[in-house]
Amino acid sequence: MEISSSTNASNTSASSVGVEAQKKAQDVQERQVLKILDSANEQSQQVTAQKTGVGSNLNLSA
């Protein structure tokens, strides 16, 4: 009985370490997704500016 309880305690601590690792991995993935979304939004604004001639890239063709 004593051996199995120490094994269970070991498994519990290993499990909590695994949960923490998963949480950190999710946080990293969330930050990466937010960066991608920000980049896509910026690119969309640049394309809109080019199409409308408003923004950093002026369309001066006549």
C-alpha positions, 0 to 999 in steps of 0.5 A: 500500500505504501508503494502505491501511494508514493507512486500515486503522489509521483504521478500527481506531481508529474500530471500537474507539471504536464498541465502547467506545460500545456497551459504555457504552450496554449499561451504561446500559441495564443500570442502567435495567433494574435500576431498573425491576426494583427499582421493580416489586419495590417496587410488588409489595411495596406491593400485597402489604402492601395485600392482607394489611394488613401493612406501611405501609398497614394495612387497618383496615376492620371 
